[in-house]
Amino acid sequence: MSSTFCRLKRSFDCIVIGILLSGLAWSCSTIRQDIEIAGSLIDSVKRERIPDSRVALFSIEAVGSPEGVVLKGLTTEPEALNHLLQHLKKQEIDYIDSVLRLPDAKLGDQTWGLITLSVANMRYRPAHSAEMATQALMGTPLQILQEENGWCLVRTPDRYISWTESAGIAPMNKQQHQNWKTNPRIIFIEDNGLILSHPNAHSEPVSDIVMGGILSAMKNDENTGDYIGVNLPDGRKGYLPVIQVRILSDWLRAESTGPEYLTTLARRFMGRPYLWGGTSTKGFDCSGFTKTLYFMNGWVLSRDASQQVYQGSEVSLKEDWRNLQPGDLLFFGRKATGDKPERATHVGMYEGESLFIHCSGMVKINSFDSTRPDFKKYYSENLLHVKRILNADSQPVRIKDHPWYN
């Protein structure tokens, strides 16, 4: 081979390699640009359509691959995802859709469930060491979204999303959930109690139960005069004293018991300890306390104070408090500043005569009246809003109207 030919071949090879490298650089640059655009669109859709990640998941990211842009992550909101995909198409961005839609298809038709424990602890991550987010009571209907290593990601009737152990859930399909809604059910109305293995006070317990627990009732021929037979969600059977329960359908049809019942019920929990994430009579946080009070009055409030503040009708504040009514919710927290928005961080319930009851350290009563010994300056200075739930124009959903219960 002549030296001239070799020089020409080397020159040709260099040109080809240069073209390939140039094309590769152009391709990488285009993918990086597409990833940046996709990331901006994801952020935009999340801001516009997913304002609260506690009740809707949109955890999506755009990453690069040899094939181009890949969308990874998960979401509970298919409409928001479709909105994102439409925008990507308008930008002429080719993508691979690897987003997991929840409920996970691996669950099959078992995407509903009922809590089988007296109180199930719900966490922000699938681990016992994770922070507690909320609680759910026996018989609470759930939407199951995902299962991972003995934990289930679930959504409760207030739309809150969190993890709980699979062992505390009786999974079911849509038809089984529908059957549960139409079966005769009871609601437990005492502070706490025991489901007994036989209809007598000395029999071995099957489980404990707390106020607000809901169970299916056995057939009438399985009941006794003082006890009612109940079916637990996981198939266990037991008995409860008749005086401790109400037939759920009758309880739901009853007229609202109003502010007197709310304040009387609240006083029953005086001294009950504060528990972060608590929404049961075993322990409350501030919004868990108000949520429990209203649940036992027939309402499904949102979970956190920063969510409850958007429910009900606004009550204007006056210095003499005469326009407030017992049962009104009082929201405290950070007032808006030039660089930070307002945020409600605490909630209590007004009782009348300048008094309010709330859970802070424990369930207790404080006053807005500076002449009283239970006055705390902090609460007067940091009161943000008063919201009325009872007889308001804008109200949360009633249990009797909630499709997961009825």
Secondary structure as UniProt FT lines:
FT   HELIX           3..49
FT   TURN            53..55
FT   STRAND          58..65
FT   TURN            66..67
FT   STRAND          68..75
FT   HELIX           78..90
FT   TURN            91..92
FT   STRAND          95..101
FT   HELIX           105..107
FT   TURN            108..109
FT   STRAND          112..115
FT   STRAND          119..123
FT   TURN            128..129
FT   STRAND          132..137
FT   TURN            138..139
FT   STRAND          141..148
FT   TURN            149..150
FT   STRAND          151..155
FT   TURN            157..158
FT   STRAND          161..165
FT   HELIX           166..168
FT   STRAND          169..172
FT   HELIX           174..182
FT   STRAND          185..188
FT   STRAND          192..196
FT   TURN            201..202
FT   STRAND          205..210
FT   TURN            211..212
FT   STRAND          214..217
FT   HELIX           220..222
FT   STRAND          227..231
FT   TURN            233..234
FT   STRAND          237..241
FT   HELIX           242..244
FT   STRAND          245..247
FT   HELIX           248..253
FT   HELIX           258..267
FT   TURN            268..271
FT   STRAND          273..274
FT   TURN            276..277
FT   STRAND          279..280
FT   TURN            281..282
FT   STRAND          283..284
FT   HELIX           286..295
FT   TURN            296..298
FT   HELIX           305..308
FT   TURN            309..310
FT   STRAND          313..314
FT   TURN            319..320
FT   TURN            322..323
FT   TURN            326..327
FT   STRAND          329..334
FT   STRAND          343..352
FT   TURN            353..354
FT   STRAND          355..359
FT   STRAND          362..367
FT   TURN            370..371
FT   TURN            373..374
FT   HELIX           377..381
FT   STRAND          383..388
FT   TURN            390..391
FT   HELIX           399..401
FT   TURN            403..405
//
